[in-house]
Amino acid sequence: MNVFFLEYFLLTVTCFVLMDQGKSSRSCGLRSFPCVLCQKRTKPGERRYVCGDAYNSFRKYLFKNFMIKVKETDVSCSRCRNKYYRSNQASSNTVSDDVVYQPPAKKAKQDLCSPKHISLPLQSVKGPSHSSCCICKRRGHKFVVVPSCIRNNVFIEKNVIVPAGSRCCPGHIDGDLLKDDAMTQISDLKSECQFNRTDIFNLLQQVRTIALKNQNKRIDFDSDSFISDADYYNLLGLSRGSFDDICSHITDIRNTKNRSLRTCIGIYLTKLRSGMSNRLLSTVFNIGIDSIKRSIWSARKALAKEFTSNYIGFEHITRKAVVEKHTTDLAKTLFGGPTDPVILIIDGTYIYIQKSTQFSFQRRSFQHAQKEAISKTNDDSHINRILCQCIRSIFQ
């Protein structure tokens, strides 16, 4: 009996010892799997061992950036792996977006052209030269290249070829035209001119362009060679210089496709001069009747605002200017005094003007005593006011 209890006691002790050893072995085993990078405990669904061939790049990434040598039992969490994948993807996109630089192809210094072996009996200017003017032959610097429009105009008017690249003095050019005195200075010409097929083709194209541009123009105030001085006076009642002076005052009219500033002012002055209807002006200027109406309205408004108000009316001149510039010595002797009064002829001497077709203006400019439309003047015939109903106190 004692032997039986002794064996049972030994067996029980042995079982408890074995159970304690199993617990200790389980407590000392790998029951927690921290991430090799962030050291956080990983869940079974997120951990991955990084010891296989599929993670060679990941191990290189850890060693290169964090100096971590991976062991066979090390694992990584999904968060650290996703960071690695995103950084790897961003670096690959940056490399793929870089455009391979290709140097631009070098252009030829000058276009190839056929030799100039076609000789035509056309006069031409000698040149081109960078050190002398092709018109006055003056040597110097600060010359300008003659534009193609001026070269074409010289060929049309003078039958003289100006080679491309020729230079001249800036004073010879007036806008898109050559001045009249510069036209007369063109001399020392060659009797023949050499061309190639490209030069002849360009010359024909330029002449054709000018012909198409001018085919619809009947009266052109923009070209000095289109209308003579006599035609200016017959159409406008003004000389060319006076018309240019009026146009220089106007800035409120913009150039349009159908008419320019000079054409707009010319249409208005032609209507005042001739009294033609808008339909007849449309035929003469080859412009639509609606454009004629708008041109007359714009010109009348601009002239009244920027030109007429500066030369007619009591507001356009001061009392001091009237006394100093528009009072003769005879008037000062007869009517003057110590105060230098303003002398204005009210009755006796007038400048007779044309009877207006507008009733309101005709009534205000009509003088019953003379039975004529007149304007008030100074003793030197300077017009102060067209209307004859009142005189401001400035002249009293």
C-alpha positions as CSV (number, residue, x, y, z in Angstrom):
1,M,0.0,0.0,0.0
2,N,2.8,2.3,0.9
3,V,4.5,1.5,-2.3
4,F,1.4,2.3,-4.3
5,F,1.0,5.8,-2.7
6,L,4.7,6.5,-3.2
7,E,4.4,5.7,-6.9
8,Y,1.3,7.8,-7.2
9,F,3.1,10.7,-5.5
10,L,6.1,10.5,-7.8
11,L,3.8,10.4,-10.9
12,T,1.9,13.4,-9.8
13,V,5.1,15.4,-9.1
14,T,6.4,14.5,-12.5
15,C,3.3,15.7,-14.2
16,F,3.4,19.0,-12.4
17,V,7.1,19.4,-13.3
18,L,6.4,18.7,-16.9
19,M,3.5,21.2,-17.0
20,D,5.7,23.9,-15.5
21,Q,8.4,23.2,-18.1
22,G,5.7,23.5,-20.9
23,K,4.5,26.8,-19.5
24,S,8.1,28.2,-19.3
25,S,8.9,27.1,-22.8
26,R,5.7,28.7,-24.1
27,S,6.5,31.9,-22.3
28,C,10.0,32.0,-23.6
29,G,8.9,31.3,-27.4
30,L,8.1,33.9,-30.2
31,R,4.6,34.7,-29.2
32,S,4.9,38.5,-30.1
33,F,6.0,39.6,-33.6
34,P,7.2,43.3,-33.5
35,C,7.8,45.1,-36.9
36,V,11.4,45.3,-37.8
37,L,11.0,49.1,-38.7
38,C,8.5,50.6,-36.4
39,Q,8.8,48.0,-33.5
40,K,5.0,47.8,-33.2
41,R,3.3,44.5,-32.5
42,T,1.9,43.1,-35.7
43,K,-1.4,41.2,-36.1
44,P,-1.4,37.8,-37.9
45,G,-3.1,39.2,-41.0
46,E,-0.7,42.1,-41.4
47,R,2.7,40.6,-40.7
48,R,5.0,39.4,-43.5
49,Y,8.4,37.7,-43.2
50,V,11.0,39.7,-45.0
51,C,13.6,36.9,-45.5
52,G,12.4,35.6,-48.9
53,D,13.7,36.6,-52.4
54,A,10.6,38.6,-53.0
55,Y,11.7,41.1,-50.4
56,N,15.3,41.7,-51.5
57,S,14.5,45.3,-52.6
58,F,12.7,45.9,-49.2
59,R,15.7,44.7,-47.3
60,K,18.0,46.9,-49.3
61,Y,15.7,49.8,-48.6
62,L,15.8,49.2,-44.9
63,F,19.6,48.9,-44.9
64,K,20.1,51.9,-47.1
65,N,17.8,54.3,-45.3
66,F,17.7,53.0,-41.7
67,M,20.9,50.8,-41.4
68,I,18.8,47.8,-40.3
69,K,20.1,44.3,-41.0
70,V,17.2,41.9,-41.4
71,K,17.2,38.5,-39.7
72,E,15.3,35.4,-40.8
73,T,12.7,35.7,-38.1
74,D,12.0,39.5,-38.7
75,V,8.6,40.6,-39.9
76,S,7.2,43.9,-41.2
77,C,3.7,45.5,-40.8
78,S,1.5,46.5,-43.7
79,R,1.9,50.2,-42.9
80,C,5.7,50.2,-43.3
81,R,5.4,48.1,-46.5
82,N,2.9,50.6,-47.9
83,K,5.3,53.5,-47.2
84,Y,8.1,51.7,-49.0
85,Y,5.8,51.0,-52.0
86,R,4.7,54.6,-52.2
87,S,8.2,56.0,-52.1
88,N,9.4,53.5,-54.7
89,Q,6.4,54.4,-57.0
90,A,7.1,58.2,-56.6
91,S,10.8,57.7,-57.5
92,S,9.9,55.7,-60.6
93,N,7.4,58.3,-61.8
94,T,10.0,61.1,-61.4
95,V,12.5,59.2,-63.5
96,S,9.9,58.4,-66.2
97,D,8.7,62.0,-66.4
98,D,12.1,63.4,-67.2
99,V,12.2,64.3,-70.9
100,V,15.3,63.3,-72.7
101,Y,17.0,66.5,-73.8
102,Q,17.5,66.7,-77.5
103,P,19.5,69.7,-78.8
104,P,17.6,71.7,-81.5
105,A,18.7,71.2,-85.0
106,K,21.0,73.9,-86.3
107,K,19.5,76.2,-88.9
108,A,21.3,77.1,-92.0
109,K,22.8,80.6,-91.8
110,Q,21.0,81.6,-95.0
111,D,18.4,80.0,-97.2
112,L,19.6,78.5,-100.4
113,C,18.6,80.4,-103.5
114,S,19.3,80.2,-107.1
115,P,22.0,82.5,-108.6
116,K,21.0,85.9,-110.0
117,H,21.6,85.3,-113.6
118,I,18.5,87.0,-115.1
119,S,19.4,90.5,-116.3
120,L,16.5,93.0,-116.8
121,P,16.8,96.6,-118.2
122,L,15.5,98.2,-114.9
123,Q,17.2,101.0,-113.1
124,S,18.3,100.0,-109.6
125,V,19.9,101.6,-106.6
126,K,23.5,100.6,-105.9
127,G,23.9,98.5,-102.8
128,P,22.9,97.4,-100.4
129,S,25.4,99.0,-98.1
130,H,25.4,99.3,-94.3
131,S,27.7,102.4,-94.2
132,S,26.0,104.7,-96.6
133,C,22.5,105.9,-97.4
134,C,21.1,104.5,-100.7
135,I,19.3,107.8,-101.4
136,C,21.6,110.7,-100.5
137,K,24.8,108.7,-100.4
138,R,25.8,110.1,-97.1
139,R,28.2,107.9,-95.1
140,G,27.7,107.4,-91.4
141,H,25.8,105.2,-89.0
142,K,22.3,104.9,-87.5
143,F,20.7,104.1,-90.8
144,V,17.4,102.2,-91.0
145,V,16.5,99.4,-93.4
146,V,14.1,100.5,-96.1
147,P,10.8,98.7,-95.6
148,S,9.3,96.6,-98.3
149,C,6.3,98.9,-98.7
150,I,8.5,101.8,-99.5
151,R,10.6,99.8,-101.9
152,N,7.4,98.8,-103.7
153,N,6.2,102.4,-103.8
154,V,9.5,103.6,-105.3
155,F,9.3,100.9,-108.0
156,I,5.7,101.9,-108.9
157,E,6.3,105.6,-109.0
158,K,9.9,105.9,-110.2
159,N,10.4,102.5,-111.9
160,V,13.5,102.0,-109.7
161,I,14.4,98.9,-107.9
162,V,15.6,99.3,-104.3
163,P,17.4,96.0,-103.3
164,A,16.2,94.3,-100.1
165,G,18.4,95.2,-97.2
166,S,19.2,98.7,-98.4
167,R,19.6,101.4,-95.8
168,C,18.7,105.1,-95.7
169,C,18.6,108.0,-93.3
170,P,15.6,108.0,-90.9
171,G,14.7,111.5,-92.1
172,H,13.8,110.3,-95.6
173,I,10.9,108.1,-94.3
174,D,7.5,109.5,-93.5
175,G,5.4,106.6,-92.1
176,D,5.0,104.1,-94.9
177,L,6.1,106.5,-97.7
178,L,9.2,108.2,-98.9
179,K,9.2,111.9,-98.7
180,D,9.0,113.9,-101.9
181,D,12.4,115.5,-101.5
182,A,13.9,112.1,-101.0
183,M,12.3,110.8,-104.2
184,T,14.0,113.5,-106.1
185,Q,17.4,112.7,-104.5
186,I,17.5,109.2,-105.9
187,S,20.4,109.2,-108.3
188,D,23.5,107.3,-109.4
189,L,21.5,104.4,-110.6
190,K,22.6,101.2,-112.4
191,S,21.1,100.7,-115.8
192,E,20.5,96.9,-115.3
193,C,19.4,94.8,-112.4
194,Q,20.1,91.2,-111.7
195,F,17.3,88.8,-110.6
196,N,16.7,85.2,-109.8
197,R,13.4,83.3,-110.0
198,T,12.6,84.1,-106.3
199,D,13.1,87.8,-106.7
200,I,10.8,88.0,-109.8
201,F,8.2,85.9,-108.1
202,N,8.2,88.1,-105.0
203,L,8.0,91.3,-107.1
204,L,5.0,90.0,-109.0
205,Q,3.3,89.0,-105.7
206,Q,3.9,92.4,-104.1
207,V,2.6,94.3,-107.2
208,R,-0.5,92.0,-107.3
209,T,-1.1,92.7,-103.6
210,I,-1.0,96.4,-104.1
211,A,-3.3,96.2,-107.1
212,L,-5.9,94.2,-105.2
213,K,-5.7,96.6,-102.3
214,N,-6.3,99.7,-104.5
215,Q,-8.9,98.2,-106.9
216,N,-11.8,99.2,-104.6
217,K,-10.5,102.7,-103.8
218,R,-11.7,105.7,-105.8
219,I,-10.7,108.6,-103.5
220,D,-7.9,107.8,-101.0
221,F,-6.9,110.5,-98.6
222,D,-4.3,108.2,-97.0
223,S,-2.0,108.2,-100.0
224,D,-0.2,111.4,-100.9
225,S,0.2,110.4,-104.5
226,F,-3.4,109.4,-105.0
227,I,-4.9,112.9,-104.8
228,S,-3.2,116.1,-106.1
229,D,-3.2,119.5,-104.4
230,A,-5.8,120.8,-106.8
231,D,-8.1,117.8,-106.1
232,Y,-7.8,118.6,-102.3
233,Y,-9.0,122.1,-102.9
234,N,-11.8,121.1,-105.2
235,L,-13.1,118.4,-102.9
236,L,-12.5,120.0,-99.5
237,G,-12.0,123.7,-100.1
238,L,-8.6,123.3,-98.2
239,S,-5.0,122.8,-99.2
240,R,-3.2,119.6,-98.4
241,G,-1.3,121.2,-95.5
242,S,-4.5,122.6,-94.0
243,F,-6.2,119.2,-94.2
244,D,-3.1,117.6,-92.5
245,D,-3.3,120.2,-89.7
246,I,-6.9,119.4,-89.0
247,C,-6.3,115.7,-89.0
248,S,-3.4,116.2,-86.5
249,H,-5.8,117.6,-84.0
250,I,-8.2,114.6,-84.1
251,T,-7.6,111.6,-81.8
252,D,-11.1,110.5,-81.0
253,I,-11.7,108.7,-84.3
254,R,-10.3,105.1,-84.7
255,N,-9.3,103.5,-87.9
256,T,-11.7,100.8,-89.1
257,K,-11.7,98.3,-92.0
258,N,-13.8,100.5,-94.2
259,R,-12.3,103.9,-93.6
260,S,-9.4,105.6,-91.8
261,L,-9.3,108.8,-89.8
262,R,-8.3,110.9,-92.8
263,T,-11.1,109.4,-94.9
264,C,-13.6,110.1,-92.2
265,I,-12.7,113.8,-92.0
266,G,-12.5,114.0,-95.8
267,I,-16.0,112.6,-96.2
268,Y,-17.4,115.2,-93.8
269,L,-15.5,118.1,-95.4
270,T,-16.6,117.0,-98.9
271,K,-20.2,117.0,-97.8
272,L,-19.8,120.5,-96.3
273,R,-18.1,121.7,-99.5
274,S,-20.4,120.1,-102.1
275,G,-23.6,119.4,-100.3
276,M,-23.9,116.0,-101.9
277,S,-26.3,113.4,-100.5
278,N,-25.1,110.4,-98.5
279,R,-26.1,108.2,-101.4
280,L,-23.9,110.1,-103.8
281,L,-21.0,110.2,-101.3
282,S,-21.3,106.4,-101.0
283,T,-20.9,106.1,-104.8
284,V,-17.9,108.6,-104.9
285,F,-16.0,107.0,-102.0
286,N,-17.1,103.4,-102.7
287,I,-18.3,103.0,-99.1
288,G,-21.6,101.8,-97.9
289,I,-24.2,104.4,-97.1
290,D,-24.4,103.2,-93.4
291,S,-20.6,103.7,-93.1
292,I,-21.0,107.2,-94.7
293,K,-23.6,108.1,-92.1
294,R,-21.4,106.9,-89.2
295,S,-18.3,108.7,-90.7
296,I,-20.1,112.0,-90.9
297,W,-21.5,111.6,-87.3
298,S,-18.0,110.7,-85.9
299,A,-16.2,113.4,-87.8
300,R,-18.7,116.1,-86.7
301,K,-18.5,115.0,-83.1
302,A,-14.7,114.8,-83.1
303,L,-14.2,118.2,-84.8
304,A,-16.6,119.9,-82.4
305,K,-14.8,118.4,-79.4
306,E,-11.1,118.7,-80.4
307,F,-10.8,121.3,-83.2
308,T,-13.7,123.8,-83.4
309,S,-13.7,124.6,-79.6
310,N,-10.0,125.5,-79.8
311,Y,-10.5,128.2,-82.6
312,I,-14.1,129.5,-82.5
313,G,-16.2,130.8,-79.6
314,F,-15.6,133.2,-76.7
315,E,-14.1,130.3,-74.7
316,H,-11.3,129.6,-77.1
317,I,-9.3,132.7,-76.4
318,T,-8.5,134.8,-73.3
319,R,-8.9,138.6,-72.9
320,K,-5.1,139.1,-72.7
321,A,-4.6,137.2,-76.0
322,V,-7.2,139.3,-77.7
323,V,-5.5,142.6,-76.5
324,E,-2.0,141.5,-77.3
325,K,-2.4,139.5,-80.6
326,H,-5.7,140.5,-82.2
327,T,-5.9,144.3,-81.7
328,T,-4.3,146.6,-84.3
329,D,-2.4,149.8,-83.6
330,L,-5.1,151.8,-85.3
331,A,-7.8,150.4,-83.1
332,K,-5.7,151.1,-80.0
333,T,-5.1,154.6,-81.1
334,L,-8.8,155.4,-81.9
335,F,-10.6,153.4,-79.1
336,G,-7.9,152.4,-76.7
337,G,-7.0,153.9,-73.4
338,P,-4.9,153.4,-70.3
339,T,-6.7,150.1,-69.5
340,D,-6.1,148.4,-72.9
341,P,-9.8,147.4,-73.5
342,V,-10.9,144.6,-75.8
343,I,-12.0,146.0,-79.1
344,L,-14.6,143.9,-80.9
345,I,-16.4,145.0,-84.1
346,I,-20.1,144.6,-83.4
347,D,-21.5,146.5,-86.4
348,G,-19.8,147.5,-89.7
349,T,-17.3,144.7,-90.7
350,Y,-18.2,141.1,-90.9
351,I,-17.1,137.9,-92.6
352,Y,-20.0,136.6,-94.7
353,I,-20.5,132.9,-94.5
354,Q,-22.6,130.5,-96.5
355,K,-26.2,130.1,-95.6
356,S,-26.8,127.0,-93.6
357,T,-29.4,124.4,-94.5
358,Q,-30.0,123.8,-90.7
359,F,-32.8,126.1,-89.7
360,S,-31.7,126.6,-86.0
361,F,-28.1,127.5,-87.0
362,Q,-29.3,129.6,-89.8
363,R,-31.6,131.6,-87.5
364,R,-28.8,132.2,-84.9
365,S,-26.2,133.3,-87.5
366,F,-28.5,135.5,-89.6
367,Q,-28.2,139.3,-89.2
368,H,-31.4,141.2,-89.9
369,A,-29.6,144.5,-90.6
370,Q,-27.4,143.0,-93.3
371,K,-29.9,140.3,-94.4
372,E,-27.0,137.9,-94.5
373,A,-25.4,135.2,-92.4
374,I,-22.3,136.7,-90.8
375,S,-19.7,136.1,-88.1
376,K,-18.3,138.5,-85.5
377,T,-14.7,139.5,-85.8
378,N,-11.9,141.6,-84.3
379,D,-10.5,144.5,-86.1
380,D,-7.8,142.1,-87.6
381,S,-10.5,139.8,-89.0
382,H,-10.0,137.2,-86.3
383,I,-13.3,135.3,-85.9
384,N,-14.5,135.3,-82.3
385,R,-18.0,133.9,-82.7
386,I,-20.3,132.6,-85.4
387,L,-23.6,133.2,-83.6
388,C,-24.7,136.8,-83.4
389,Q,-27.2,136.9,-80.5
390,C,-25.1,137.7,-77.5
391,I,-21.7,138.8,-76.4
392,R,-20.2,137.7,-73.1
393,S,-19.2,140.1,-70.4
394,I,-15.5,139.1,-70.9
395,F,-15.3,141.6,-73.7
396,Q,-17.0,144.5,-72.0
